[in-house]
Amino acid sequence: MSIINSSLAPPGRVLPISGEGSLDPYSSSAETRLRGEVESAAIFFPQRQRPLDSLMQDVLVVIEFSQWLLPRQFQSPPSAMGSGLLSSRVPTQSLRNGAEIPVLGLGTWPLRGDQAAAQVRTAIEAGYRLIDTAENYRNEESVGQGIRDSGIERSELFVTTKFDREWHSLEGVRRAYEASVKRLGIDYIDLFMIHWPNPSNSNYVDAMRGLQAVLDDGGIRAVGTSNFKPTHLQRVLDATGIVPDVNQIQLSPYTTRDASRAYHAAHGIVTESWTPIGGSRSELRHDPVIRAIADAHGKSPTQIVLRWHIQLGLVAIPRSSNPARIAENIDIFDFEPNEREMSAITALDRGETGILDSDIFGH
């Protein structure tokens, strides 16, 4: 059960409460009724405005007493109660086609098998709702298993996957979609993406037409590209009139991708950052500028970098198999670097020489 002061609840993120007469627990009427009953029992809420994390211990008390203290409509479904899941604290961005994407998610490459399934379950339990995978990662089955193991409702998640160049045709995209849905074990995909443009075969425009067809049929909620340059996106726009909801690109403070971000902003495309903390290399996390800002805020260098992405309006998908790191990465919504600090981080940009060139590389 999630019991949160309505002023602290992130917009658009509500944990469904089942049962007859279900109410939104963040609504003023539900909160007033709940607080009245709880406070009459003198159990908790001695302070009215407390941070979300400090309320969680109080929530556990209410769960213990919920069977006799609260009416049915305030009780969570058994699956949510049993798994200890709480509504995500991660805010969302609105996409062109109407879906809402969490601004922070979990990248799942290169994990496979039981390790990938455990990673996904751990992340969901920590509050992640955006899960990113791909056909080429060879872990869609494991990601789907992790989702099922978590016990969360499918509607609470935003699942992204990507397909390879062999499916770059109108009918090929549909076959790729059907194969990914089967491997994941879900009924639909939230965001389906062209993994690389592969301009040498000149078929990515047809792949975008295929994505639009699956969107029109209701199989996906948003269309996306990955590793597309502005020239690739412009060719799609000129040929089809289609603008993707999201373009996922390699981006970090060392590679800020200014030209791509400017094009995305001008066309209403959300920028999603892969390798947002610089990949497996630790150089960025040991940068003196990042470390000084981390010390000033009492946060880790990784948290500073991820918060930089969020404040720029980007979506970040860090990857980790370490439960402590997974929890650390999502704990970035209680502070804000100031303008001077943000500018100092952005000034670390080294250009695009260190990124994979999507005119050459692809699969």
N, C-alpha and C positions, 0 to 999 in steps of 0.2 A: 504494500500500500504506500502511496506517496502522499505525504501531507506537507505542503509547502505554503508559506505565505505567498499570496497571489502576486505581490510586488516583486518576488524573487523568481518566479517561474519564467523560464525562457519562452519567448513568443512562439506559438505554433507547435509546442511540444507538450502533449497531454497524454498521460497514461490512461487508456480506457479502463473504466470500472464497470464490470458487468453486473447483471442481476436486474430484477424488475425495478423500474423507476431509476435507472442509472443516471447519475449526475456527473458533470465535469467537476473534479475535486478542486480545480483552480477557480471556479466561478464564485462570485461573491455570495450567492445563496448557499452553496455547498459549504464554503468555508465558514460562514456565519453559523450554520447549523452544527457543523463538526466541532468548531471551537467551543460553542455553547455547551455541548454534551461533554466534551473532554475537560473543559475548565470546571464544570460543575463537579467532576470527580477529583479535581485538584491534583491531576497527575503531572501536567507539564505546561509549557509555554509561560514561564515566569517573565520572559522578556518577549516583546512583540516583534522586534526587528533583529533577527539573528541570522548569520550566514547559513547557507544551505547545509554545508558539511556538519555544522554543530547541531542541526536539527535531526540528523539521521539517528542519533542514539535515542532521541525522544520518539521517533517513528517506531523503533523496535518495541518500545513499551506499549504503544497503541496496538501494534500487531498482536502482541500477546493477549491483550484484553478485547480485541475486536469482536470476538464471537458474542460477548455479552454486552459490550459497551456501545457498539455501533449498530444502526439499522442495516438491513441487508444491502441497500443500495450503496453503502459506503465500503463494502467489503470487496477486496480484489479477487479475481478468479484464482482457483487453486493453483494453476500452473505458475502464475506470477508470484503468488505467495510462497510457493515451494522453492522457487529458484532464487528468491531474494532480489529479483530485478526491480529497479526503480526507473522512473521516467528519465530520459537523457537530459543532461544539462547543456548539451551542445545546441546552439542556435542554428537556424537554417537560412538559406538563400532561396529566393524564388527563381525558377527557371522559365524560359520563354514559353514552354508548353504547359505550364501550370504546376509542375511538380515542385516540391520543396526538398532541397539537398542540404544535409548537415554540412557545416563548414569544416568539420574535422572528421576524418575517417581512418580506417585501418587498411594499409596496404598488405597484401598477403604473399607477394613474391619474396623469396623462392621456396617457401615452406610447402611441404606436401604431406599426405597421409595423416596419421594420428596427430602429428605435431601441428599441422595446419588447422585441423579440427579443434584442437585444444586452444590454439591461438585465437580463433574466431569466438569460441565460447567465452574465453576469458575477457576478450574485448567487449563483447556484448554485455556481460555482467558488470563491466566497469563503466558502462554508459555509452559506448560507441553504437551508432545506428547506421553509419555508412560503412559498407564492406566492399572492397575493390578486389576483383580477381580478373582473370583472362584465360581464354582458351590456351594460350601459349604457356601459361604458368603450370599447366597440367595439375591443377589442384581444385578445380570446380567441384568435384565430388566431395572432397574433404571440407571445403567451405560450406557446402550445403549440409554436411553432417554436423559441423559446428553450430550452424544456425538451428538445426533441429535439437541438438543437445542442449542448447541454451534455454529452450522452452518458451522463447519469446514469440509473440504473434507476428506473422509475416508482415502485416500492415505497419508494424512499428519500425521496419528496416528499410533502408535504401540500398539495394544491391546493384552493383555495377560490374559488368564484364565486357570483354573485348574480343573481337574475332580477327583472324589472320587473312592474308592477301588471297588465299585460294578461294575465298568466298566473296570476292569483290565483283559481284554481279547482282542484278535484281533478284533472281531466284536464289542465288548463293547466300545472300544475307538471311533469307528466310530459313534456309537449311541450317545455317550457323546458329540462328536464334533457337530453333527447335532442339538442336543438339545441346546447346548451353542450358536451356531450361531443363532438359532431361538430366544432364549431369548434375546440376545444382539441386534438382528435386524440388523446384518451386513452380508456381503457376504463371509467373510473369517476371520480367526484368525491369527494374526501374530505369536504368540508364544503360543502353547498349551502344558500344563504341567501335569505330574503325581503329584498330590498334596502331597501324602505321600507314601513311599514304601510299608508299611504294610507287612513286610517280613514274618509274621506268615502265610499269605495265599499263599506266594511264587509265586504270579502271576504278579509281576511288570515287569518281563522280557517280558511276553506276551504283557503287556501294552505298552512297548517300541516298540515292533514290530508293534502294532496297530498305534502308533504315526508315525512311519516311513511310513506306508502304506498311511496314510492321507497326509503326506508330499509329497509322490511320486505322489499322485493324484492332488496336487495343492491346497488343502483345507487350508493348513497352510504354513507359511514361515519358521518356525523354530520349533524344538522339544526341550522340556525341562523337567527337573525334579525339584522337590521341596523337601527339607529336606532329600535328599539322602546323606548317608555317603560314603566315598571312597570305602568301602566294597560293598555297593549296586551298585555303578557305575561300579566297576570292574566286578561284576557278570554279569551285562548287557553286558559289553564289551566282556567278554569271551564267552557268550552264543550267541550273535548276531552280534558283530562287530560294534554296533551302539554307537556313542558318542553324548551325548546331546549338544545342543548349549549353554544352560544355566542350572545351578543348583542354585535354590533359597534357601538360608539357613538363619537361625537366626544368625545375626552377628552384633556386635557393638564393640566399643573400650574395653568394659568389657568382650566380648566373641569374640576374633579375629579369631578363627577357623583356626589356622595355618595349620593343617594337611589337611583339606579340600581344602583350597586355594592353597596349594602346589600341591595337586593332580589335581585340576582344571587347574592350569597353565601348568602342564606337559602334559595334554591331550587337550589343546585348548578349555577348557570350560570356559565360562564367569561366574563369581560369582556374584550373585544378593543378596543383603542384605535385609531381612525383619526385622522389628523392628530396623532400623539402628541407631536410637537415644535412644535405650534402652526401647522402649515401653512406656506405660503410666506412668511409674515411673519417677520421676524427678531427681533421684540421679546422673545419668551421667551428666545431664545438669548443676548440681550444683557442680560437681567435681572441686576442686581448680585448677587442671592442665588445664582443659578445659576453665575455666573462665579466667585464666591468659592469655591464648593464645587469647581468644576472646577479651579481653581488649586491647591486643597488636595490633590487626588488626581492631579494631572498628567494630566487628561483634558480633552476638549473639552466645552463646554456641552451640545452635542447628546448626547454619551455620558452625561452626568450625568442628563439628562432621561429618556433611554431606560432607564437603570438604575433610576431612580425607578419607572417603570412595572413593571419586572420584580420589584422588591422588594415592590411592593404586590400581587403575584400576578396581574398583568394580562398580556395578550398584546399586543404592540405591532407595528404594521406600518408603519414609516416608508417613505417613498418617496424615491427619488433616481435620477437617471440618470448621476451622476458616479461612476466606478469607485472613486475615492479615498474618497468619502463612503459608498459602499456598504460598503467594507471597514471604515471607521471605525465605522459604526453597529453592526456585529456584534462589535466588539472591546470588549465591556462586561462580560465574565464573569470578570475578574481583579481586581475591586475591589468594595467595598460602602460606600456612604455610611452613616454611623452614624445612630442614632436621632434625634439632634438635627438633623442635616442633612436627613433625610427629612421631619421635621416642618416644617422651614423651607420646604422646597419645597412641601409640601402647603398651607401657609399662604398661598401665592400665589393661591389660588383666588379667582376673581372672580364666581362664580355661573354661571348658565346663560343670561345675556342675550346672549352672543355666539355661541351655537350655533344651528344650523338646527333649527327647530321641526318635528318630524315629525308633528304634528297638522295642519300646514299644507303643508309642502313634501314632495314625493315624486315618484317616477316609476315 
